[in-house]
Amino acid sequence: MSHKNDFMINGKYKIIFGLSNEFSVCYNEKKPIANNYWQSANPVINKLPIFLTQLCLLIAVTRAFIIILRPLRQPRFLSELLAGILLGPSALGNIDWVANNLTPFEGSLFLETMSNLGVTFYMFLVGLEMDISPLRKIGKMALSVAIAGIMLPLLAGVGLHSMVLQHQRRVHAPEMGAYFWSIALSVTSFPDLARILSSLKLMYTDLGKTALTAAAVSDLSCWSLLVVAVCLINGEKELYVAIPVMVCMTMFLFTLRPFIHRIAKQISITNKEAPIPDKCIYFILSLVLLSSYITELCGAHSMFGAFMLGLMIPGGKLGTAIKDKVEEFVVGILLPPTFLIIGTRTNFVFIFADISVGLVILVILLASFAKIVSTFLVCLFFKCPMRDGLALGVLMNTKGVLALIVLNEGRNMKGFDQQTFTWVMSAILFMTIIIGPIVSYTHKSSRHLKPYRHRNLEKSKPDAPLRVLACVHSTKNLSGLISLMQISNATRKSPITVFGIHLVELTRASAMLIFHDKNKTVDVEDNTNTTREKAEAERIVNAFESFENDNHATAVQTLTAVSPYASMHEDVNNFALDKYANIILIPFHKRPDTAGGWTDEKLEHKLVNQNLLATSPCSIGLLVDRGLTSFPESQKGIRECRVAMIFIGEPDDREALAYAWRMAGTPHLILTLVRFVPGKDVSELIENVEEEDEAEIFTVMFEREKQKQLDDDYINEFRFKTMHDQSIAYIEEQVNGGDQIVSAINSAYNDFDLYVVGRGHGRASTLTAGLSNWSDSPELGPLGETLVSPDLESPASVLVVQQSAFLSTESYKYQ
């Protein structure tokens, strides 16, 4: 259909020049008859029902794709895009009834109008969500990734467009198409990337921070290039036509931005706890339309003015209130017409028309891998792991809605014909599909857990550097955890790196993560707008910073993770993997009361603890705080801190001993290792196994003998290396059951500030078998639960240690 006389009949339409850059559609339309000065029929009545039908059908098909693609870890963007393509000429649009009734040409103008309105408000939300303040301190790697991710795709876009022109031999503006090809390949969709990182639980990792920072730089640069390209095309290549747009942006920055900040400050002062008034939100939304209209007058698209306005609105209470008010409506109702427009302009039927299959595939692959290759090379230059380089390259290739806006704008300005538009859309589909599987393979599979085989405390030297991930839900958890870290013997030879994470329940639709910078400046309106939750977060940050200042051999990094309780453990686990943490410290979900019982039970916190114990990639310590206090060197002369390590055997106990061994070097700390061994009356516990499972009996016996040998070796090593240390005592006592352990603790070992025990996950021991019959908190283990029971005379704090779930699975697979 590339010749002048080509045409096709599609139902009631006669389409001329259907495949070329321009085509004509002929159809008859009955115009309403005028009655005096008024029309007898409303002209909108013919278009609005069509639009409503399209919108309802598009939303329904999108929801169906979301349900189908959710198990495959595909983003919502792919479902929306596939829904638009399904209703377009590539699939259902080829059916006469669908083309005549659901996607008629006469309804396209109204559909494009609603699409432009949706894009305008969507770009306002993008600017509102994007925080450019971290760009002031952007790292070398993130900046290099952003620059390389722009330059190479720009060159690739120009080269691919030139190659396509040589083979197509069609008449259109080559330089115009090169602009949009290059920008579409260079852009990284910041909001879509943030959603992908949030769903994969990678937003807070170094990989996620680098990707988001580089994406912000890439977006701002590409949007600047797009503004220049649109202005040049509208002004027929005259550079001076961009001056009104630049003047408009400057006026927004120096007049509108201070005005909005003054409004936000006034709202914060007069309404500290009250919600933002609706009239203020409606005023901001009116400014969106006004700024869009002004930029349209200046020769740029209306979305640029809305985007700039979103960037100018300060974060915090005002920005959150606006997003709560309009985000779901914009994304769910106003934006879907854009996907239908894209779908109607994509036609896979003619993707290979007059062009060899090899060339089309080559163009799609080169367009898809340009940004991946450039990012991967930068990561290799900075000596990053290959899996991080591959994952970062794929993540930086996230296109999303922003790329569709660029392509749609290029199509409107005739920079693409239908065939080349379909090629680029194929590349975007391919880029989007591979993101989830590749990143899941590199960062979510068990392959990258192998380095943790040698990161457990048992295999480390007692004076090796320690990396601790300390989790707190509120300020109530701070005292005990910080005291525990203070008695963990941080020295210049064996420093401690602490990553303090404040866990907050997600109350909005998208997870967010705030890294706290000690040197950052806080705006006045942020102080006056501080809510109770923010004030608590600041107290937690200040407590960790004070701990760092008081202990010169420690380094602290604090952050706040906002996530649903059901998946909060995934955030913690991924951060532990990213920072190579040796141990995760978590608080018990109950707190002791004055009567010796328990109060303030948080079942959601219990769920988080149980999930962490079942999935943690490193060792994990659960602290039951009963007033644990530390005794730093500055307070010499006060009583000593007494710690008892109760050892029964197997991996969790060895891991607990490893942590207690590290504490032993702390000044004014006395460590007592109490090992309970089976007495003569204890018979070996063999599980009921059928006679035909005789081989399994021998396997169980062999593994237990192996674990007993490992216990003896580790105890002997501990005794040999600490024999001259007067602050360490070793006691070995024979017992015949759990009741004798409880009696021994009550009578001889009841004068301690802290007990350190192993959880005994997966262990079947004769010494603790009777203790687990009445278990109410299985996350503490049988011995840990015994030590925190009200029946025990010593109300001391208890630290329950478990070796990583990854290692425990291998250690106990014989059971």
Secondary structure, 3 states (H helix, E strand, C coil): CCCCCCEEEECCEEEECCCCCCCEEECCCCCCCEECCEECCCHHHHCHHHHHHHHHHHHHHHHHHHHHHHHHCCCHHHHHHHHHHHCCCCCHHHCHHHHHHCCCHHHHHHHHHHHHHHHHHHHHHHHHHCCCHHHHHCCHHHHHHHHHHHHHHHHHHHHHHHHHHHHHCCCCCHHHHHHHHHHHHHCCCHHHHHHHHHHCCCCCCHHHHHHHHHHHHHHHHHHHHHHHHHHHHHCCCCHHHHHHHHHHHHHHHHHHHHHHHHHHHHHHHHCCCCCCCHHHHHHHHHHHHHHHHHHHHCCCCHHHHHHHHHHHCCCCHHHHHHHHHHHHHHHHHHCHHHHHHHHHHCCHHHCCCCCCHHHHHHHHHHHHHHHHHHHHHHHHHCCCCHHHHHHHHHHHCCCHHHHHHHHHHHHHCCCCCHHHHHHHHHHHHHHHHHHHHHHHHHHCCHHHHHHHHHCCHHHCCCCCCEEEEEEECCHHHHHHHHHHHHCCCCCCCCCEEEEEEEEEECCCCCCEEEECCCCCCCCHHHHHCCCHHHHHHHHHHHHHHHHHHHCCCEEEEEEEEEECHHHHHHHHHHHHHHCCCCEEEEECCCEECCCCCEECCCHHHHHHHHHHHHHCCCEEEEEECCCCCCCCHHHCCCCCEEEEEEECCCHHHHHHHHHHHHHCCCCCEEEEEEEEEECCCCCCCCCCCCHHHHHHHHHHHHHHHHHHHHHHHHHHHHHHHCCCCCCEEEEEEEECCHHHHHHHHHHHCCCCCEEEEECCCCCCCCCCHHHHCCCCCHHHHHHHHHHCCCCCCCCCEEEEEECCHHHHHHHCCCC
